[in-house]
Amino acid sequence: MIATATSRDTRPADGELRHDWTRAEILALFAQPFNDLMFAAQQTHRAHFDPNAVQISTLLSIKTGACPEDCAYCPQSAHYKTELNIERLLPLEDVLNEARAAKARGASRFCMGAAWRSPRDKDLEQVAAMIGGVKALGLETCVTLGMLTEPQTARLKDAGLDYYNHNLDTSPEFYGEVITTRTYQDRLDTLKHVRDAGINVCAGGIVGMGESREDRAGLLQELANLPKHPESVPINLLVRVEGTPLAEVTAPDPFDFVRTLAVARLMMPKSYVRLSAGRTDISDELQALCFLAGANSIFYGERLLTTENPECDRDRKLFDRLGLTPV
C-alpha cells in the first residue's frame, strides 16, 4: 500500500480506533500535500464503507428562535436581530407530515431541532411523542435540544431515540470567541449523558468562524479522543447570516474545508462524516471533492433549521453525475 511517511505514521491500522491523538499528529495530517491526504482518506473510507453510498438525513426545526444562548453564528439567538420568525413547538401531526415527506424523498433519518438552552420536562414529553411517531414511519430518529440532564437523556432513550446531536463547534481554545453562555464542559457533559444512555452520538463542528487550522485540529482531537467516536460527525461550513456577529467573517479557503473532512475521516474511520450546513455556497465540483475526502452523509431538503439547503432536485442530479447511491 502506497502512503506518505506522515500518513503511514499516524493513520490507524485497519480496525484500530485511536483515542489518543496529539495536536502535533493532527496538524501533520492537515499539512500533507493535498493529493496525499485525499489518497489516504479515500483508502480509509473504502476500508469501512461503500465509497459510493451516501446516508441521507432530513432536518426540521420543531421550535424556532428566541434561544437564550449567544452562539455568534446562530440566527435563532435572542441576542441578535435577524429576520427570523419565532415559532412555538410544532404540533405532532405537522412533524409527522414532514417526516412522511422526507421519507418519500429518500431520507433514512429524520432529525428534529429545537432552539432551547435545555428542554423543559413537559416539552420533552411532546418530543418523545414525536420520536415515537417518526420511528413508527420506519425512519431513524435524531434530535438536538440543547443540554440534557441524565434523567432527560434516559427519557429520550425510553422513547426510542436513535441519535442525539450536540456539536462541540470548535476547539476549546477558540470556543470563548464564539459562545459565552454555555461552557465547553457543558457540551462534553451532555455528550457523556447521551453516550452513557446508549444513544448514538452525533457531534461535530463548524468551519469558517475565523478559527485557525490549529483550532480545527483541536476540534477533531476532542471528538476523536472521546471514549467512543461519535457515530455521526457533521462538519458544517459557516452560513453567514446578517444580524449575527459572524455575518462579515472571511470565508475559509475551500481546500481547508475539504482537508477538515479528510482528516476527520482518517481520525474517525468508522464514523459517518456528514457534509452539513453551507452546501448552498459549495459548488458541485467542491462537493465531489468532499465525498472523495470521505464525507458519506448529507442533510437533504430545502431547509436546515432556518437556513437554506440545496434543492432536492440539485442533489439528485449531482448524485447521478457522480454515481452515488442514497441510503
Secondary structure, DSSP 8 states (H G I E B T S, - for coil): ----HHHHHHS--TT-------HHHHHHHHTS-HHHHHHHHHHHHHHHS-TTEEEEEEEEEEEBS-BS---TT-TTBTTS--S---B----HHHHHHHHHHHHHTT-SEEEEEE--SS--HHHHHHHHHHHHHHHHTT-EEEEE-S---HHHHHHHHHHT--EEE---BS-HHHHTTT-SSS-HHHHHHHHHHHHHTT-EEE--EEE-SS--HHHHHHHHHHHHTSSS--SEEEEEE----TTSTTTT-----HHHHHHHHHHHHHHSTTSEEEE-TTGGGS-HHHHHHHHHTT--EEE-SSEETTEE---HHHHHHHHHHHT-EE-
